[in-house]
Amino acid sequence: MTPQKQNPLHGVTLKRIVEELVEKYTWEGLYAKVKVNSFSQNPSVTSSLTFLRKTPWARTKVEQLYIWTFYTRSGERK
């Protein structure tokens, strides 16, 4: 039994999370959901990754949004 089996983020890179969220919501929509300046002022995946890696609270919010957007309650991909 592996503890990562129930973790929907296991094996998902932060880059993939940001790219999928931007594809789903656009930069403007993502900024509306998570107020992070790197999503609104000259947004790019690179600048967002840099910020999120240095800022645990923002990374947590983005990861929670990813799970809420793309996974069901049972942990299955929508």
Buried (B, 14 or more C-beta within 10 A) or exposed (E): EEEEEEEBBEEBEBEEBBBBBBEEBEBEEBBEBBEBEBBEEEBEBEBBBEBBEEBEEBBEBBBEBBBEBBBEEEEEEE
